[in-house]
Structure formats: C-alpha cells, structure tokens
Amino acid sequence: MTLDPKDLASSPDVDVREKQRGPVTLRRSSSVESTTTDQRLLDSRGPSDWVHTDPWRVMRIQAEFVEGFGALAELPRAVTVFGSARTGRDHPEYETGRKLGKALAEAGFASITGGGPGAMEAVNRGAQEAGGMSVGLGIELPFEQGLNPWVDLGVNFRYFFTRKTMFVKYSQAFICLPGGFGTLDELFEALTLVQTKKVTKFPVVLFGVDYWQGLYDWLRDSVAGSGKIGEKDLALLHLTDDIDDAVRVVEEAYKAWQDAH
C-alpha cells in the first residue's frame, strides 16, 4: 500500500518534518538545524573542523585533478621514470638516471618523475641539462621533501591516487630504476592497467638487470608458473641495462600507438 504524504502529514503519530539542504533531503530529527548553509559560509567565526570533513575532501580531490590536467595538458610526449629517493649523488645509479634523462630528451620525450631527490633528481637533471622538459609530480609526505631543483614544471599533490592518474595519463611509457615500495607500487599499478587494457601500447621497462632479475624470476617461476598470470602478462616487462635499448622500446611503443590512432 502506498501512503499519501498528505495523510502522513495529518497523522499525529508520524513525524514528517522535512528540510532541504541543497540536493539533500533531511527528515525528522535530522531536519532541525540552527543555521543555514549561507549563514555558515558568510560567518567566518566558529570551529574549523569542517575543512577536514569528507565533502570538503571531495572538493580538494576535484581541485587536484583540475590543477593537474591544466598544468600538464600541453605536455609533449613523455616518459615517467621511477626510482629510489635514497640514491646518493655519488652512486652509479645516479649517473645512470642522469644519462637516461638526457637520452629521453634527445629522443624528444619529456621526463616525468616524482620530483624528489635521488634517482628522480638524476633523471630531471639529465633532462634539463639536455634541454628537454623536466617534470616533477610531488606528493605531500609526513617528512619534508619538496621538489628537486632540476624540475622545470612541478605539481604537488595531496593524494597518491590523483598523482598516479597524472603519471599514467601523460606518459607513453614507464621506466623503473632500482627503487623501493613507491617504485614497486607504481610498477604493479602500471602492469595491472596494461593487463586489463585500461591503457594500451604502454611499455614497462625494468632498468638494472641485477636489481630486478630476482623479481622477474619470481614472477616467471612462481606467479606465471602457478597460472596466476599468463606468458603474455610476463611479456609486458622488458629488462635491460642499456639506455639505448630502453629508449628504443619507448620509441617503438609510441610509434605503434601513433599508427593505431
């Protein structure tokens, strides 16, 4: 049986107090509010707890997407390079990153990194020194980090998932230098997106055979060996120690993407 709202309103036993808060309907005890939205907007006094509520976070997330898309919309073709923030400037991997950034710039690709120190700094430095576009997408962390001085175009994010979207959306490939949890996180995120065809023609290069070989062997022997992934999935990874080889993989994938579009 369908109840008529008019009948409910006339019934002494049914509480049908109702109030609209924009698109939201508040009924019964929820409808009792001492102020309106306009009053709360215009009155600067009172507690600031509201800036930490989920509805406000949604606006921050939206703003991050808008700022990221706006800042990177005119970026030329680009490659995202990941690697450890703990790589020292005197470490051989730092010089490798610097040479990689230079080679990508000479091939006409911008270099996108997480904008931090270590291997990320090395890649940004090599790209900038070679006259290429050097991009850093930073993240708010509990400890102070900031963008390295070789970033030409930098965007800082509060949320990892917003930043991840920018890494994938504006890159034609991922190259992973030796790194830790952050590098592994981005590596498997990229592999999942390619495997599920959320992105296409997107190579993932593991640079540093000695460092990555153990992971690759585990994926081949344990994960693929037990049928958790297929041979095609394993083939999404390319291991190399050669900068020219890494750039070749990127260029071939980009050409394939161009041909498909």
PyRosetta script that sets phi, psi and omega in degrees:
from pyrosetta import init, pose_from_sequence

init()
pose = pose_from_sequence("MTLDPKDLASSPDVDVREKQRGPVTLRRSSSVESTTTDQRLLDSRGPSDWVHTDPWRVMRIQAEFVEGFGALAELPRAVTVFGSARTGRDHPEYETGRKLGKALAEAGFASITGGGPGAMEAVNRGAQEAGGMSVGLGIELPFEQGLNPWVDLGVNFRYFFTRKTMFVKYSQAFICLPGGFGTLDELFEALTLVQTKKVTKFPVVLFGVDYWQGLYDWLRDSVAGSGKIGEKDLALLHLTDDIDDAVRVVEEAYKAWQDAH")
pose.set_psi(1, 133.1)
pose.set_omega(1, 179.0)
pose.set_phi(2, -92.4)
pose.set_psi(2, 129.0)
pose.set_omega(2, 179.5)
pose.set_phi(3, -90.3)
pose.set_psi(3, 134.8)
pose.set_omega(3, 176.5)
pose.set_phi(4, -80.7)
pose.set_psi(4, 128.6)
pose.set_omega(4, 177.7)
pose.set_phi(5, -53.5)
pose.set_psi(5, -31.4)
pose.set_omega(5, 179.3)
pose.set_phi(6, -66.5)
pose.set_psi(6, -38.7)
pose.set_omega(6, 177.8)
pose.set_phi(7, -65.7)
pose.set_psi(7, -39.6)
pose.set_omega(7, 178.8)
pose.set_phi(8, -63.5)
pose.set_psi(8, -40.5)
pose.set_omega(8, -177.8)
pose.set_phi(9, -64.8)
pose.set_psi(9, -31.4)
pose.set_omega(9, -177.6)
pose.set_phi(10, -87.2)
pose.set_psi(10, -7.9)
pose.set_omega(10, -178.4)
pose.set_phi(11, -84.8)
pose.set_psi(11, 128.9)
pose.set_omega(11, -179.7)
pose.set_phi(12, -71.6)
pose.set_psi(12, -14.2)
pose.set_omega(12, -175.7)
pose.set_phi(13, -95.2)
pose.set_psi(13, -5.1)
pose.set_omega(13, -176.1)
pose.set_phi(14, -115.5)
pose.set_psi(14, 124.5)
pose.set_omega(14, 178.1)
pose.set_phi(15, -89.0)
pose.set_psi(15, 110.0)
pose.set_omega(15, -178.3)
pose.set_phi(16, -118.8)
pose.set_psi(16, 26.5)
pose.set_omega(16, 174.9)
pose.set_phi(17, -57.0)
pose.set_psi(17, 135.4)
pose.set_omega(17, -174.6)
pose.set_phi(18, -142.0)
pose.set_psi(18, 143.6)
pose.set_omega(18, 177.5)
pose.set_phi(19, -145.3)
pose.set_psi(19, 143.5)
pose.set_omega(19, 176.8)
pose.set_phi(20, -99.8)
pose.set_psi(20, 129.2)
pose.set_omega(20, 170.9)
pose.set_phi(21, -115.3)
pose.set_psi(21, 86.8)
pose.set_omega(21, -172.3)
pose.set_phi(22, 62.5)
pose.set_psi(22, -127.0)
pose.set_omega(22, -179.4)
pose.set_phi(23, -81.2)
pose.set_psi(23, -4.0)
pose.set_omega(23, -175.5)
pose.set_phi(24, -94.1)
pose.set_psi(24, 134.1)
pose.set_omega(24, 176.3)
pose.set_phi(25, -100.1)
pose.set_psi(25, 126.4)
pose.set_omega(25, 178.2)
pose.set_phi(26, -112.0)
pose.set_psi(26, 128.2)
pose.set_omega(26, -179.6)
pose.set_phi(27, -126.0)
pose.set_psi(27, 159.5)
pose.set_omega(27, 179.7)
pose.set_phi(28, 55.0)
pose.set_psi(28, -133.8)
pose.set_omega(28, -173.2)
pose.set_phi(29, -64.8)
pose.set_psi(29, -24.9)
pose.set_omega(29, 179.6)
pose.set_phi(30, -68.6)
pose.set_psi(30, -17.6)
pose.set_omega(30, -175.9)
pose.set_phi(31, -80.2)
pose.set_psi(31, -9.8)
pose.set_omega(31, -177.0)
pose.set_phi(32, -86.4)
pose.set_psi(32, 107.8)
pose.set_omega(32, 177.3)
pose.set_phi(33, -131.8)
pose.set_psi(33, 139.0)
pose.set_omega(33, -175.7)
pose.set_phi(34, -81.4)
pose.set_psi(34, -18.6)
pose.set_omega(34, -179.1)
pose.set_phi(35, -135.2)
pose.set_psi(35, 167.5)
pose.set_omega(35, 176.5)
pose.set_phi(36, -103.4)
pose.set_psi(36, 167.4)
pose.set_omega(36, 179.4)
pose.set_phi(37, -61.1)
pose.set_psi(37, -41.4)
pose.set_omega(37, 178.2)
pose.set_phi(38, -61.2)
pose.set_psi(38, -41.1)
pose.set_omega(38, 179.6)
pose.set_phi(39, -62.2)
pose.set_psi(39, -42.8)
pose.set_omega(39, -179.0)
pose.set_phi(40, -68.7)
pose.set_psi(40, -32.0)
pose.set_omega(40, 177.7)
pose.set_phi(41, -67.5)
pose.set_psi(41, -44.1)
pose.set_omega(41, -172.3)
pose.set_phi(42, -85.2)
pose.set_psi(42, -19.1)
pose.set_omega(42, 179.9)
pose.set_phi(43, -91.7)
pose.set_psi(43, 111.7)
pose.set_omega(43, -176.4)
pose.set_phi(44, -80.8)
pose.set_psi(44, -6.6)
pose.set_omega(44, -179.3)
pose.set_phi(45, -83.7)
pose.set_psi(45, 168.9)
pose.set_omega(45, 175.3)
pose.set_phi(46, 102.6)
pose.set_psi(46, 177.8)
pose.set_omega(46, -176.4)
pose.set_phi(47, -69.2)
pose.set_psi(47, 158.1)
pose.set_omega(47, -178.7)
pose.set_phi(48, -107.1)
pose.set_psi(48, 16.6)
pose.set_omega(48, -178.5)
pose.set_phi(49, -59.7)
pose.set_psi(49, -26.2)
pose.set_omega(49, -175.2)
pose.set_phi(50, -61.4)
pose.set_psi(50, -24.5)
pose.set_omega(50, -178.8)
pose.set_phi(51, -71.4)
pose.set_psi(51, -10.5)
pose.set_omega(51, 180.0)
pose.set_phi(52, -106.3)
pose.set_psi(52, 9.2)
pose.set_omega(52, -179.9)
pose.set_phi(53, -83.6)
pose.set_psi(53, 158.5)
pose.set_omega(53, -178.0)
pose.set_phi(54, -60.9)
pose.set_psi(54, -42.1)
pose.set_omega(54, 177.5)
pose.set_phi(55, -57.5)
pose.set_psi(55, -38.4)
pose.set_omega(55, 178.7)
pose.set_phi(56, -70.0)
pose.set_psi(56, -36.4)
pose.set_omega(56, 176.8)
pose.set_phi(57, -60.8)
pose.set_psi(57, -37.2)
pose.set_omega(57, 177.4)
pose.set_phi(58, -58.3)
pose.set_psi(58, -40.8)
pose.set_omega(58, 178.6)
pose.set_phi(59, -66.2)
pose.set_psi(59, -38.9)
pose.set_omega(59, 177.2)
pose.set_phi(60, -63.8)
pose.set_psi(60, -42.9)
pose.set_omega(60, 178.7)
pose.set_phi(61, -61.6)
pose.set_psi(61, -45.5)
pose.set_omega(61, 177.7)
pose.set_phi(62, -59.0)
pose.set_psi(62, -43.7)
pose.set_omega(62, -179.6)
pose.set_phi(63, -62.5)
pose.set_psi(63, -37.6)
pose.set_omega(63, 179.2)
pose.set_phi(64, -64.6)
pose.set_psi(64, -42.3)
pose.set_omega(64, 177.2)
pose.set_phi(65, -62.5)
pose.set_psi(65, -45.3)
pose.set_omega(65, -179.4)
pose.set_phi(66, -61.2)
pose.set_psi(66, -46.9)
pose.set_omega(66, 180.0)
pose.set_phi(67, -63.9)
pose.set_psi(67, -43.1)
pose.set_omega(67, 179.7)
pose.set_phi(68, -64.2)
pose.set_psi(68, -47.4)
pose.set_omega(68, 179.2)
pose.set_phi(69, -61.8)
pose.set_psi(69, -41.1)
pose.set_omega(69, -179.0)
pose.set_phi(70, -66.2)
pose.set_psi(70, -41.2)
pose.set_omega(70, -177.3)
pose.set_phi(71, -71.6)
pose.set_psi(71, -31.3)
pose.set_omega(71, -172.2)
pose.set_phi(72, -106.0)
pose.set_psi(72, -0.6)
pose.set_omega(72, -173.2)
pose.set_phi(73, -58.0)
pose.set_psi(73, -35.8)
pose.set_omega(73, -176.5)
pose.set_phi(74, -101.7)
pose.set_psi(74, 18.2)
pose.set_omega(74, 178.4)
pose.set_phi(75, -66.3)
pose.set_psi(75, 136.1)
pose.set_omega(75, 175.1)
pose.set_phi(76, -69.0)
pose.set_psi(76, 178.5)
pose.set_omega(76, 178.4)
pose.set_phi(77, -54.5)
pose.set_psi(77, 142.8)
pose.set_omega(77, -168.7)
pose.set_phi(78, -145.9)
pose.set_psi(78, 159.6)
pose.set_omega(78, 176.0)
pose.set_phi(79, -127.4)
pose.set_psi(79, 133.5)
pose.set_omega(79, 174.7)
pose.set_phi(80, -92.5)
pose.set_psi(80, 130.8)
pose.set_omega(80, 179.3)
pose.set_phi(81, -119.0)
pose.set_psi(81, 125.2)
pose.set_omega(81, 177.5)
pose.set_phi(82, -106.7)
pose.set_psi(82, 158.5)
pose.set_omega(82, 177.7)
pose.set_phi(83, 175.2)
pose.set_psi(83, 170.7)
pose.set_omega(83, -172.4)
pose.set_phi(84, -70.5)
pose.set_psi(84, 136.4)
pose.set_omega(84, 172.9)
pose.set_phi(85, -72.3)
pose.set_psi(85, -13.1)
pose.set_omega(85, -175.3)
pose.set_phi(86, -93.3)
pose.set_psi(86, 1.8)
pose.set_omega(86, 179.1)
pose.set_phi(87, -71.0)
pose.set_psi(87, 119.8)
pose.set_omega(87, -178.8)
pose.set_phi(88, -75.4)
pose.set_psi(88, 156.8)
pose.set_omega(88, -179.4)
pose.set_phi(89, -66.4)
pose.set_psi(89, -19.3)
pose.set_omega(89, 178.6)
pose.set_phi(90, -95.1)
pose.set_psi(90, 4.3)
pose.set_omega(90, -179.2)
pose.set_phi(91, -86.1)
pose.set_psi(91, 143.0)
pose.set_omega(91, 178.6)
pose.set_phi(92, -56.7)
pose.set_psi(92, -30.7)
pose.set_omega(92, 179.9)
pose.set_phi(93, -66.7)
pose.set_psi(93, -27.3)
pose.set_omega(93, 177.0)
pose.set_phi(94, -65.6)
pose.set_psi(94, -45.7)
pose.set_omega(94, 179.3)
pose.set_phi(95, -65.5)
pose.set_psi(95, -34.6)
pose.set_omega(95, 175.8)
pose.set_phi(96, -62.1)
pose.set_psi(96, -45.7)
pose.set_omega(96, 178.1)
pose.set_phi(97, -61.1)
pose.set_psi(97, -39.5)
pose.set_omega(97, 179.0)
pose.set_phi(98, -63.4)
pose.set_psi(98, -44.0)
pose.set_omega(98, 178.1)
pose.set_phi(99, -66.5)
pose.set_psi(99, -35.5)
pose.set_omega(99, 178.8)
pose.set_phi(100, -65.8)
pose.set_psi(100, -44.9)
pose.set_omega(100, 177.5)
pose.set_phi(101, -60.0)
pose.set_psi(101, -39.8)
pose.set_omega(101, 178.1)
pose.set_phi(102, -64.2)
pose.set_psi(102, -45.4)
pose.set_omega(102, -178.5)
pose.set_phi(103, -64.5)
pose.set_psi(103, -39.3)
pose.set_omega(103, 178.5)
pose.set_phi(104, -65.4)
pose.set_psi(104, -40.7)
pose.set_omega(104, 178.5)
pose.set_phi(105, -62.9)
pose.set_psi(105, -42.9)
pose.set_omega(105, 179.8)
pose.set_phi(106, -66.4)
pose.set_psi(106, -25.2)
pose.set_omega(106, 177.1)
pose.set_phi(107, -87.2)
pose.set_psi(107, -1.2)
pose.set_omega(107, 176.6)
pose.set_phi(108, 91.6)
pose.set_psi(108, 18.7)
pose.set_omega(108, 179.4)
pose.set_phi(109, -109.3)
pose.set_psi(109, 137.9)
pose.set_omega(109, 169.0)
pose.set_phi(110, -73.7)
pose.set_psi(110, 152.2)
pose.set_omega(110, 176.2)
pose.set_phi(111, -107.2)
pose.set_psi(111, 123.1)
pose.set_omega(111, 176.7)
pose.set_phi(112, -110.0)
pose.set_psi(112, 129.1)
pose.set_omega(112, 175.3)
pose.set_phi(113, -130.9)
pose.set_psi(113, 179.5)
pose.set_omega(113, 174.4)
pose.set_phi(114, -74.6)
pose.set_psi(114, -0.3)
pose.set_omega(114, 173.2)
pose.set_phi(115, 79.0)
pose.set_psi(115, 0.4)
pose.set_omega(115, -176.6)
pose.set_phi(116, -89.2)
pose.set_psi(116, -164.8)
pose.set_omega(116, 179.7)
pose.set_phi(117, -81.6)
pose.set_psi(117, -168.2)
pose.set_omega(117, 175.0)
pose.set_phi(118, 68.6)
pose.set_psi(118, -135.3)
pose.set_omega(118, -177.9)
pose.set_phi(119, -61.5)
pose.set_psi(119, -34.5)
pose.set_omega(119, 178.7)
pose.set_phi(120, -63.0)
pose.set_psi(120, -46.3)
pose.set_omega(120, 177.7)
pose.set_phi(121, -59.2)
pose.set_psi(121, -42.0)
pose.set_omega(121, -178.3)
pose.set_phi(122, -59.7)
pose.set_psi(122, -44.3)
pose.set_omega(122, 180.0)
pose.set_phi(123, -66.5)
pose.set_psi(123, -46.0)
pose.set_omega(123, 177.2)
pose.set_phi(124, -59.3)
pose.set_psi(124, -39.6)
pose.set_omega(124, -179.4)
pose.set_phi(125, -65.1)
pose.set_psi(125, -46.9)
pose.set_omega(125, 179.4)
pose.set_phi(126, -61.6)
pose.set_psi(126, -40.7)
pose.set_omega(126, 179.0)
pose.set_phi(127, -64.3)
pose.set_psi(127, -45.6)
pose.set_omega(127, -177.9)
pose.set_phi(128, -67.0)
pose.set_psi(128, -42.7)
pose.set_omega(128, -179.6)
pose.set_phi(129, -63.9)
pose.set_psi(129, -27.1)
pose.set_omega(129, 179.5)
pose.set_phi(130, -89.6)
pose.set_psi(130, 2.9)
pose.set_omega(130, 179.2)
pose.set_phi(131, 83.6)
pose.set_psi(131, 13.0)
pose.set_omega(131, 178.6)
pose.set_phi(132, -90.8)
pose.set_psi(132, 176.1)
pose.set_omega(132, 177.5)
pose.set_phi(133, -82.6)
pose.set_psi(133, 125.6)
pose.set_omega(133, -178.0)
pose.set_phi(134, -113.9)
pose.set_psi(134, 114.8)
pose.set_omega(134, -173.0)
pose.set_phi(135, -118.4)
pose.set_psi(135, 138.4)
pose.set_omega(135, 176.4)
pose.set_phi(136, -128.9)
pose.set_psi(136, 124.9)
pose.set_omega(136, 177.5)
pose.set_phi(137, -109.2)
pose.set_psi(137, 97.1)
pose.set_omega(137, -174.8)
pose.set_phi(138, -83.1)
pose.set_psi(138, 171.1)
pose.set_omega(138, 179.7)
pose.set_phi(139, -139.8)
pose.set_psi(139, 141.6)
pose.set_omega(139, 176.5)
pose.set_phi(140, -70.6)
pose.set_psi(140, 123.8)
pose.set_omega(140, -178.4)
pose.set_phi(141, -126.9)
pose.set_psi(141, 159.5)
pose.set_omega(141, 179.8)
pose.set_phi(142, -61.4)
pose.set_psi(142, -29.2)
pose.set_omega(142, 177.8)
pose.set_phi(143, -105.2)
pose.set_psi(143, 147.2)
pose.set_omega(143, -176.6)
pose.set_phi(144, -66.0)
pose.set_psi(144, 132.8)
pose.set_omega(144, 178.4)
pose.set_phi(145, -133.8)
pose.set_psi(145, -65.6)
pose.set_omega(145, 178.2)
pose.set_phi(146, 77.9)
pose.set_psi(146, 167.1)
pose.set_omega(146, 179.7)
pose.set_phi(147, -80.5)
pose.set_psi(147, 142.9)
pose.set_omega(147, 179.1)
pose.set_phi(148, -71.9)
pose.set_psi(148, 158.8)
pose.set_omega(148, -172.1)
pose.set_phi(149, -71.4)
pose.set_psi(149, -6.8)
pose.set_omega(149, -179.8)
pose.set_phi(150, -98.0)
pose.set_psi(150, 10.8)
pose.set_omega(150, 175.5)
pose.set_phi(151, -84.4)
pose.set_psi(151, 125.6)
pose.set_omega(151, 176.1)
pose.set_phi(152, -86.7)
pose.set_psi(152, -41.1)
pose.set_omega(152, 179.9)
pose.set_phi(153, -124.2)
pose.set_psi(153, 114.1)
pose.set_omega(153, -176.5)
pose.set_phi(154, -123.2)
pose.set_psi(154, 140.3)
pose.set_omega(154, 175.2)
pose.set_phi(155, -132.7)
pose.set_psi(155, 128.9)
pose.set_omega(155, 177.8)
pose.set_phi(156, -103.1)
pose.set_psi(156, 139.0)
pose.set_omega(156, -177.0)
pose.set_phi(157, -121.3)
pose.set_psi(157, 150.5)
pose.set_omega(157, 171.6)
pose.set_phi(158, -86.4)
pose.set_psi(158, -34.3)
pose.set_omega(158, -169.0)
pose.set_phi(159, -113.6)
pose.set_psi(159, 132.5)
pose.set_omega(159, -179.5)
pose.set_phi(160, -61.3)
pose.set_psi(160, -40.7)
pose.set_omega(160, -174.3)
pose.set_phi(161, -68.1)
pose.set_psi(161, -31.5)
pose.set_omega(161, 175.2)
pose.set_phi(162, -66.1)
pose.set_psi(162, -45.9)
pose.set_omega(162, 179.6)
pose.set_phi(163, -61.3)
pose.set_psi(163, -41.9)
pose.set_omega(163, 179.1)
pose.set_phi(164, -60.3)
pose.set_psi(164, -39.4)
pose.set_omega(164, 178.0)
pose.set_phi(165, -59.1)
pose.set_psi(165, -41.6)
pose.set_omega(165, -179.3)
pose.set_phi(166, -67.0)
pose.set_psi(166, -40.5)
pose.set_omega(166, 178.2)
pose.set_phi(167, -56.3)
pose.set_psi(167, -45.4)
pose.set_omega(167, -175.7)
pose.set_phi(168, -78.4)
pose.set_psi(168, -44.2)
pose.set_omega(168, -174.0)
pose.set_phi(169, -61.6)
pose.set_psi(169, -36.2)
pose.set_omega(169, -173.1)
pose.set_phi(170, -107.9)
pose.set_psi(170, 16.8)
pose.set_omega(170, 178.6)
pose.set_phi(171, -118.2)
pose.set_psi(171, 151.5)
pose.set_omega(171, 172.9)
pose.set_phi(172, -101.4)
pose.set_psi(172, -7.4)
pose.set_omega(172, -179.3)
pose.set_phi(173, -168.5)
pose.set_psi(173, 160.8)
pose.set_omega(173, 170.9)
pose.set_phi(174, -115.7)
pose.set_psi(174, 135.5)
pose.set_omega(174, 170.0)
pose.set_phi(175, -122.0)
pose.set_psi(175, 125.2)
pose.set_omega(175, -177.8)
pose.set_phi(176, -107.6)
pose.set_psi(176, 109.2)
pose.set_omega(176, 168.7)
pose.set_phi(177, -77.6)
pose.set_psi(177, 166.0)
pose.set_omega(177, 178.2)
pose.set_phi(178, -52.1)
pose.set_psi(178, 129.9)
pose.set_omega(178, -176.9)
pose.set_phi(179, -158.3)
pose.set_psi(179, -178.4)
pose.set_omega(179, -176.3)
pose.set_phi(180, -105.3)
pose.set_psi(180, -141.4)
pose.set_omega(180, -174.8)
pose.set_phi(181, -59.2)
pose.set_psi(181, -42.2)
pose.set_omega(181, -178.6)
pose.set_phi(182, -61.4)
pose.set_psi(182, -43.2)
pose.set_omega(182, 178.6)
pose.set_phi(183, -64.9)
pose.set_psi(183, -42.6)
pose.set_omega(183, 179.0)
pose.set_phi(184, -64.2)
pose.set_psi(184, -39.2)
pose.set_omega(184, 178.3)
pose.set_phi(185, -59.0)
pose.set_psi(185, -50.1)
pose.set_omega(185, -179.2)
pose.set_phi(186, -67.4)
pose.set_psi(186, -36.2)
pose.set_omega(186, 178.7)
pose.set_phi(187, -58.7)
pose.set_psi(187, -52.1)
pose.set_omega(187, -176.5)
pose.set_phi(188, -74.4)
pose.set_psi(188, -27.6)
pose.set_omega(188, 172.1)
pose.set_phi(189, -60.7)
pose.set_psi(189, -46.9)
pose.set_omega(189, -179.8)
pose.set_phi(190, -63.9)
pose.set_psi(190, -44.0)
pose.set_omega(190, -179.7)
pose.set_phi(191, -62.1)
pose.set_psi(191, -39.5)
pose.set_omega(191, 178.6)
pose.set_phi(192, -64.6)
pose.set_psi(192, -42.6)
pose.set_omega(192, 179.8)
pose.set_phi(193, -64.4)
pose.set_psi(193, -38.9)
pose.set_omega(193, 179.5)
pose.set_phi(194, -71.9)
pose.set_psi(194, -44.2)
pose.set_omega(194, -178.9)
pose.set_phi(195, -59.5)
pose.set_psi(195, -40.1)
pose.set_omega(195, -178.6)
pose.set_phi(196, -88.8)
pose.set_psi(196, 5.5)
pose.set_omega(196, 176.7)
pose.set_phi(197, 62.3)
pose.set_psi(197, 28.4)
pose.set_omega(197, 170.7)
pose.set_phi(198, -72.0)
pose.set_psi(198, -30.2)
pose.set_omega(198, 170.5)
pose.set_phi(199, -130.1)
pose.set_psi(199, 151.6)
pose.set_omega(199, -177.2)
pose.set_phi(200, -125.1)
pose.set_psi(200, 158.2)
pose.set_omega(200, 178.0)
pose.set_phi(201, 52.1)
pose.set_psi(201, 48.3)
pose.set_omega(201, -173.0)
pose.set_phi(202, -124.6)
pose.set_psi(202, 93.3)
pose.set_omega(202, -178.0)
pose.set_phi(203, -74.3)
pose.set_psi(203, 149.9)
pose.set_omega(203, 176.1)
pose.set_phi(204, -123.5)
pose.set_psi(204, 115.5)
pose.set_omega(204, -176.1)
pose.set_phi(205, -106.9)
pose.set_psi(205, 128.5)
pose.set_omega(205, 172.4)
pose.set_phi(206, -98.8)
pose.set_psi(206, 111.4)
pose.set_omega(206, -175.7)
pose.set_phi(207, -100.3)
pose.set_psi(207, 117.8)
pose.set_omega(207, -177.1)
pose.set_phi(208, 116.4)
pose.set_psi(208, 83.1)
pose.set_omega(208, -171.9)
pose.set_phi(209, -60.8)
pose.set_psi(209, -45.7)
pose.set_omega(209, -178.7)
pose.set_phi(210, -58.0)
pose.set_psi(210, -38.6)
pose.set_omega(210, -177.6)
pose.set_phi(211, -73.2)
pose.set_psi(211, -42.7)
pose.set_omega(211, -171.2)
pose.set_phi(212, -94.1)
pose.set_psi(212, -12.3)
pose.set_omega(212, -172.7)
pose.set_phi(213, -59.3)
pose.set_psi(213, -40.1)
pose.set_omega(213, -179.8)
pose.set_phi(214, -61.4)
pose.set_psi(214, -42.1)
pose.set_omega(214, 177.3)
pose.set_phi(215, -64.4)
pose.set_psi(215, -44.3)
pose.set_omega(215, -179.8)
pose.set_phi(216, -62.3)
pose.set_psi(216, -42.6)
pose.set_omega(216, 179.9)
pose.set_phi(217, -63.0)
pose.set_psi(217, -39.8)
pose.set_omega(217, 178.2)
pose.set_phi(218, -64.4)
pose.set_psi(218, -43.3)
pose.set_omega(218, 177.6)
pose.set_phi(219, -61.7)
pose.set_psi(219, -40.4)
pose.set_omega(219, -178.9)
pose.set_phi(220, -71.5)
pose.set_psi(220, -48.3)
pose.set_omega(220, -172.2)
pose.set_phi(221, -82.6)
pose.set_psi(221, -43.4)
pose.set_omega(221, -175.2)
pose.set_phi(222, -92.4)
pose.set_psi(222, -50.5)
pose.set_omega(222, -174.2)
pose.set_phi(223, -76.0)
pose.set_psi(223, -55.4)
pose.set_omega(223, 177.1)
pose.set_phi(224, -70.1)
pose.set_psi(224, -36.4)
pose.set_omega(224, -178.7)
pose.set_phi(225, -61.8)
pose.set_psi(225, -29.2)
pose.set_omega(225, 178.1)
pose.set_phi(226, -97.4)
pose.set_psi(226, 8.9)
pose.set_omega(226, 175.4)
pose.set_phi(227, 81.0)
pose.set_psi(227, 13.4)
pose.set_omega(227, -179.7)
pose.set_phi(228, -77.5)
pose.set_psi(228, -27.2)
pose.set_omega(228, 169.4)
pose.set_phi(229, -134.3)
pose.set_psi(229, 165.8)
pose.set_omega(229, 179.4)
pose.set_phi(230, -101.2)
pose.set_psi(230, 174.1)
pose.set_omega(230, 178.7)
pose.set_phi(231, -62.4)
pose.set_psi(231, -35.1)
pose.set_omega(231, 178.2)
pose.set_phi(232, -63.9)
pose.set_psi(232, -35.3)
pose.set_omega(232, 179.0)
pose.set_phi(233, -66.9)
pose.set_psi(233, -42.0)
pose.set_omega(233, 179.3)
pose.set_phi(234, -64.1)
pose.set_psi(234, -32.2)
pose.set_omega(234, -179.1)
pose.set_phi(235, -71.2)
pose.set_psi(235, -7.9)
pose.set_omega(235, 176.9)
pose.set_phi(236, -69.2)
pose.set_psi(236, -19.7)
pose.set_omega(236, -179.3)
pose.set_phi(237, -95.6)
pose.set_psi(237, 140.2)
pose.set_omega(237, 176.7)
pose.set_phi(238, -126.6)
pose.set_psi(238, 117.5)
pose.set_omega(238, 178.4)
pose.set_phi(239, -95.4)
pose.set_psi(239, 138.1)
pose.set_omega(239, 178.6)
pose.set_phi(240, -159.9)
pose.set_psi(240, 158.4)
pose.set_omega(240, 170.6)
pose.set_phi(241, -115.6)
pose.set_psi(241, 4.3)
pose.set_omega(241, -171.2)
pose.set_phi(242, -111.7)
pose.set_psi(242, 122.4)
pose.set_omega(242, -178.5)
pose.set_phi(243, -63.3)
pose.set_psi(243, -42.7)
pose.set_omega(243, 179.4)
pose.set_phi(244, -61.3)
pose.set_psi(244, -38.3)
pose.set_omega(244, 178.4)
pose.set_phi(245, -64.7)
pose.set_psi(245, -42.9)
pose.set_omega(245, 178.8)
pose.set_phi(246, -61.9)
pose.set_psi(246, -44.2)
pose.set_omega(246, 179.0)
pose.set_phi(247, -65.8)
pose.set_psi(247, -37.0)
pose.set_omega(247, 177.7)
pose.set_phi(248, -60.2)
pose.set_psi(248, -44.7)
pose.set_omega(248, 178.8)
pose.set_phi(249, -59.5)
pose.set_psi(249, -43.2)
pose.set_omega(249, 179.5)
pose.set_phi(250, -63.7)
pose.set_psi(250, -46.8)
pose.set_omega(250, -177.6)
pose.set_phi(251, -64.5)
pose.set_psi(251, -40.3)
pose.set_omega(251, 179.8)
pose.set_phi(252, -65.8)
pose.set_psi(252, -40.3)
pose.set_omega(252, 178.4)
pose.set_phi(253, -66.6)
pose.set_psi(253, -38.8)
pose.set_omega(253, 179.3)
pose.set_phi(254, -66.5)
pose.set_psi(254, -39.8)
pose.set_omega(254, 177.4)
pose.set_phi(255, -63.7)
pose.set_psi(255, -39.9)
pose.set_omega(255, 178.2)
pose.set_phi(256, -63.6)
pose.set_psi(256, -38.5)
pose.set_omega(256, 177.6)
pose.set_phi(257, -65.2)
pose.set_psi(257, -44.2)
pose.set_omega(257, 178.0)
pose.set_phi(258, -60.1)
pose.set_psi(258, -43.4)
pose.set_omega(258, -179.5)
pose.set_phi(259, -63.4)
pose.set_psi(259, -32.8)
pose.set_omega(259, -179.0)
pose.set_phi(260, -78.5)
pose.set_psi(260, -15.3)
pose.set_omega(260, -177.9)
pose.set_phi(261, -114.8)
pose.dump_pdb("model.pdb")
